[in-house]
Amino acid sequence: AYQALAGDLERADLLRMHDFATEGLMPDITLMITISGEERRVRAVARNEGLDRMEAKGEAFQQQVQAGFELLASTYPDRIKIIDGHGDIDIVARRILLAIEAHVTGRDLSQKAA
Protein backbone atom coordinates (compact mmCIF):
# COMPACT_ATOMS: atom_id res chain seq x y z
CA ALA A 1 0.00 0.00 0.00
CA TYR A 2 2.89 2.39 0.64
CA GLN A 3 3.55 2.40 -3.12
CA ALA A 4 0.52 4.72 -3.20
CA LEU A 5 2.95 7.42 -2.05
CA ALA A 6 4.15 7.50 -5.67
CA GLY A 7 0.63 8.22 -6.88
CA ASP A 8 -1.83 10.96 -6.14
CA LEU A 9 -2.61 9.80 -2.62
CA GLU A 10 -1.55 12.25 0.06
CA ARG A 11 0.63 10.91 2.87
CA ALA A 12 -1.93 11.90 5.52
CA ASP A 13 -4.66 10.00 3.64
CA LEU A 14 -2.42 6.94 3.35
CA LEU A 15 -1.63 7.01 7.07
CA ARG A 16 -5.35 7.33 7.91
CA MET A 17 -6.12 4.33 5.69
CA HIS A 18 -3.31 2.37 7.37
CA ASP A 19 -4.62 3.32 10.80
CA PHE A 20 -8.15 2.23 9.86
CA ALA A 21 -7.06 -1.06 8.23
CA THR A 22 -4.82 -2.07 11.13
CA GLU A 23 -7.04 -0.65 13.89
CA GLY A 24 -4.18 1.58 14.98
CA LEU A 25 -1.49 -1.10 15.11
CA MET A 26 2.00 0.01 14.15
CA PRO A 27 5.07 -2.21 13.90
CA ASP A 28 7.81 -1.81 16.49
CA ILE A 29 10.38 -1.64 13.70
CA THR A 30 10.26 -1.39 9.93
CA LEU A 31 13.33 -2.11 7.83
CA MET A 32 13.67 -0.12 4.62
CA ILE A 33 16.28 -1.80 2.41
CA THR A 34 17.56 0.61 -0.23
CA ILE A 35 19.45 0.03 -3.45
CA SER A 36 20.19 2.24 -6.43
CA GLY A 37 18.13 2.19 -9.59
CA GLU A 38 21.02 0.58 -11.42
CA GLU A 39 21.27 -2.17 -8.79
CA ARG A 40 17.50 -2.77 -9.08
CA ARG A 41 17.90 -3.30 -12.84
CA VAL A 42 20.92 -5.61 -12.40
CA ARG A 43 19.06 -7.76 -9.87
CA ALA A 44 15.91 -7.90 -12.00
CA VAL A 45 17.91 -9.14 -14.99
CA ALA A 46 19.81 -11.64 -12.80
CA ARG A 47 16.54 -13.13 -11.56
CA ASN A 48 15.67 -13.86 -15.19
CA GLU A 49 11.98 -13.79 -14.30
CA GLY A 50 11.04 -10.53 -15.96
CA LEU A 51 9.80 -7.46 -14.18
CA ASP A 52 7.19 -7.72 -11.46
CA ARG A 53 4.16 -5.42 -11.42
CA MET A 54 5.91 -2.67 -9.46
CA GLU A 55 9.19 -2.89 -11.41
CA ALA A 56 7.27 -2.61 -14.67
CA LYS A 57 6.10 0.87 -13.66
CA GLY A 58 9.57 2.22 -14.44
CA GLU A 59 12.40 4.12 -12.80
CA ALA A 60 10.49 7.37 -12.20
CA PHE A 61 7.84 5.45 -10.24
CA GLN A 62 10.56 3.62 -8.27
CA GLN A 63 12.19 6.93 -7.37
CA GLN A 64 8.84 8.35 -6.20
CA VAL A 65 8.20 5.29 -4.04
CA GLN A 66 11.69 5.55 -2.55
CA ALA A 67 11.18 9.27 -1.84
CA GLY A 68 7.89 8.43 -0.12
CA PHE A 69 9.55 5.79 2.04
CA GLU A 70 12.40 8.19 2.86
CA LEU A 71 9.84 10.78 3.97
CA LEU A 72 8.19 8.22 6.23
CA ALA A 73 11.61 7.17 7.58
CA SER A 74 12.44 10.77 8.44
CA THR A 75 9.02 11.16 10.09
CA TYR A 76 9.44 7.98 12.18
CA PRO A 77 13.22 7.59 12.66
CA ASP A 78 12.85 5.54 15.85
CA ARG A 79 10.73 2.95 14.04
CA ILE A 80 11.86 2.94 10.40
CA LYS A 81 15.46 1.91 9.91
CA ILE A 82 17.17 2.39 6.55
CA ILE A 83 19.38 -0.53 5.53
CA ASP A 84 21.92 -0.28 2.71
CA GLY A 85 20.99 -3.14 0.38
CA HIS A 86 24.19 -3.02 -1.69
CA GLY A 87 26.62 -5.89 -1.34
CA ASP A 88 26.25 -9.63 -1.22
CA ILE A 89 23.49 -11.34 0.72
CA ASP A 90 25.69 -12.04 3.77
CA ILE A 91 26.65 -8.37 4.13
CA VAL A 92 23.07 -7.17 3.79
CA ALA A 93 21.86 -9.86 6.21
CA ARG A 94 24.45 -8.67 8.75
CA ARG A 95 23.20 -5.09 8.41
CA ILE A 96 19.64 -6.28 8.98
CA LEU A 97 20.55 -8.32 12.05
CA LEU A 98 22.54 -5.43 13.52
CA ALA A 99 19.60 -3.04 13.01
CA ILE A 100 17.26 -5.46 14.78
CA GLU A 101 19.76 -6.04 17.58
CA ALA A 102 20.24 -2.29 18.02
CA HIS A 103 16.47 -1.80 18.17
CA VAL A 104 15.97 -4.56 20.74
CA THR A 105 18.92 -3.60 22.94
CA GLY A 106 18.72 0.17 22.48
CA ARG A 107 22.42 0.33 21.59
CA ASP A 108 23.96 2.03 18.56
CA LEU A 109 25.60 -0.73 16.53
CA SER A 110 25.93 1.23 13.28
CA GLN A 111 29.74 1.09 13.30
CA LYS A 112 29.62 -2.73 13.19
CA ALA A 113 27.47 -2.75 10.04
CA ALA A 114 30.14 -1.50 7.64
C-alpha positions as CSV (number, residue, x, y, z in Angstrom):
1,A,0.0,0.0,0.0
2,Y,2.9,2.4,0.6
3,Q,3.5,2.4,-3.1
4,A,0.5,4.7,-3.2
5,L,3.0,7.4,-2.0
6,A,4.1,7.5,-5.7
7,G,0.6,8.2,-6.9
8,D,-1.8,11.0,-6.1
9,L,-2.6,9.8,-2.6
10,E,-1.6,12.3,0.1
11,R,0.6,10.9,2.9
12,A,-1.9,11.9,5.5
13,D,-4.7,10.0,3.6
14,L,-2.4,6.9,3.4
15,L,-1.6,7.0,7.1
16,R,-5.4,7.3,7.9
17,M,-6.1,4.3,5.7
18,H,-3.3,2.4,7.4
19,D,-4.6,3.3,10.8
20,F,-8.1,2.2,9.9
21,A,-7.1,-1.1,8.2
22,T,-4.8,-2.1,11.1
23,E,-7.0,-0.7,13.9
24,G,-4.2,1.6,15.0
25,L,-1.5,-1.1,15.1
26,M,2.0,0.0,14.1
27,P,5.1,-2.2,13.9
28,D,7.8,-1.8,16.5
29,I,10.4,-1.6,13.7
30,T,10.3,-1.4,9.9
31,L,13.3,-2.1,7.8
32,M,13.7,-0.1,4.6
33,I,16.3,-1.8,2.4
34,T,17.6,0.6,-0.2
35,I,19.5,0.0,-3.4
36,S,20.2,2.2,-6.4
37,G,18.1,2.2,-9.6
38,E,21.0,0.6,-11.4
39,E,21.3,-2.2,-8.8
40,R,17.5,-2.8,-9.1
41,R,17.9,-3.3,-12.8
42,V,20.9,-5.6,-12.4
43,R,19.1,-7.8,-9.9
44,A,15.9,-7.9,-12.0
45,V,17.9,-9.1,-15.0
46,A,19.8,-11.6,-12.8
47,R,16.5,-13.1,-11.6
48,N,15.7,-13.9,-15.2
49,E,12.0,-13.8,-14.3
50,G,11.0,-10.5,-16.0
51,L,9.8,-7.5,-14.2
52,D,7.2,-7.7,-11.5
53,R,4.2,-5.4,-11.4
54,M,5.9,-2.7,-9.5
55,E,9.2,-2.9,-11.4
56,A,7.3,-2.6,-14.7
57,K,6.1,0.9,-13.7
58,G,9.6,2.2,-14.4
59,E,12.4,4.1,-12.8
60,A,10.5,7.4,-12.2
61,F,7.8,5.4,-10.2
62,Q,10.6,3.6,-8.3
63,Q,12.2,6.9,-7.4
64,Q,8.8,8.4,-6.2
65,V,8.2,5.3,-4.0
66,Q,11.7,5.6,-2.5
67,A,11.2,9.3,-1.8
68,G,7.9,8.4,-0.1
69,F,9.6,5.8,2.0
70,E,12.4,8.2,2.9
71,L,9.8,10.8,4.0
72,L,8.2,8.2,6.2
73,A,11.6,7.2,7.6
74,S,12.4,10.8,8.4
75,T,9.0,11.2,10.1
76,Y,9.4,8.0,12.2
77,P,13.2,7.6,12.7
78,D,12.8,5.5,15.9
79,R,10.7,3.0,14.0
80,I,11.9,2.9,10.4
81,K,15.5,1.9,9.9
82,I,17.2,2.4,6.6
83,I,19.4,-0.5,5.5
84,D,21.9,-0.3,2.7
85,G,21.0,-3.1,0.4
86,H,24.2,-3.0,-1.7
87,G,26.6,-5.9,-1.3
88,D,26.2,-9.6,-1.2
89,I,23.5,-11.3,0.7
90,D,25.7,-12.0,3.8
91,I,26.7,-8.4,4.1
92,V,23.1,-7.2,3.8
93,A,21.9,-9.9,6.2
94,R,24.4,-8.7,8.8
95,R,23.2,-5.1,8.4
96,I,19.6,-6.3,9.0
97,L,20.6,-8.3,12.0
98,L,22.5,-5.4,13.5
99,A,19.6,-3.0,13.0
100,I,17.3,-5.5,14.8
101,E,19.8,-6.0,17.6
102,A,20.2,-2.3,18.0
103,H,16.5,-1.8,18.2
104,V,16.0,-4.6,20.7
105,T,18.9,-3.6,22.9
106,G,18.7,0.2,22.5
107,R,22.4,0.3,21.6
108,D,24.0,2.0,18.6
109,L,25.6,-0.7,16.5
110,S,25.9,1.2,13.3
111,Q,29.7,1.1,13.3
112,K,29.6,-2.7,13.2
113,A,27.5,-2.7,10.0
114,A,30.1,-1.5,7.6
